[in-house]
Amino acid sequence: MTRTTCSGAGTPPPGPAELAFEPHLRWKRLSVVATGAGGPADEEGTVEFRARFSRRGRAGEMREVSRFARHEGAWVYVNGEVRSSP
């Protein structure tokens, strides 16, 4: 999967240039661990999440802190930092 970051003067990312799906990967659960800012008066915010999955029958977990920005009234993904991965 290619990650796209927000660049320029407040333009949102157009979305990933490509997506590669693993046929043996099954996403099981997404949990929000923490949030920062992102309230009604904020222009930016962060979300830390934990995603659990199984790959070929083995359990795994990915944690990421994602950064979001408000664009034309909607929240858009800017970028993320993977904190841990199996």
Residue pairs with C-beta under 8 A, 6 or more apart in sequence:
1 16
1 18
1 19
1 20
2 16
2 17
2 18
2 19
3 16
3 79
3 80
4 13
4 14
4 15
4 16
4 17
5 13
5 78
5 79
6 12
6 13
6 69
6 76
6 78
6 79
10 69
10 71
11 71
12 69
12 71
12 76
13 76
13 77
13 78
22 55
24 55
24 56
25 53
25 54
25 55
26 53
26 54
26 55
27 51
27 52
27 53
28 52
28 53
28 54
29 51
29 52
30 49
30 50
30 51
30 52
31 49
31 50
31 51
31 52
32 47
32 48
32 49
33 48
33 49
33 50
33 63
34 46
34 47
34 48
35 45
35 46
35 47
35 48
36 45
36 46
36 47
37 44
37 45
37 46
38 44
38 45
38 46
38 47
38 68
38 75
39 45
42 70
43 69
43 70
44 67
44 68
44 69
44 70
44 78
45 67
45 68
45 75
46 65
46 66
46 67
46 68
47 65
47 66
47 68
48 63
48 64
48 65
48 66
48 83
49 63
49 64
49 66
50 61
50 62
50 63
51 61
51 62
51 63
51 64
52 59
52 60
52 61
53 59
53 60
53 61
53 62
54 60
60 85
60 86
61 84
61 85
61 86
62 82
62 84
62 85
62 86
63 82
63 83
63 84
63 85
64 80
64 81
64 82
64 83
65 80
65 81
65 83
66 77
66 78
66 79
66 80
67 77
67 78
67 79
67 80
68 75
68 76
68 77
68 78
69 75
69 76
69 78
70 76
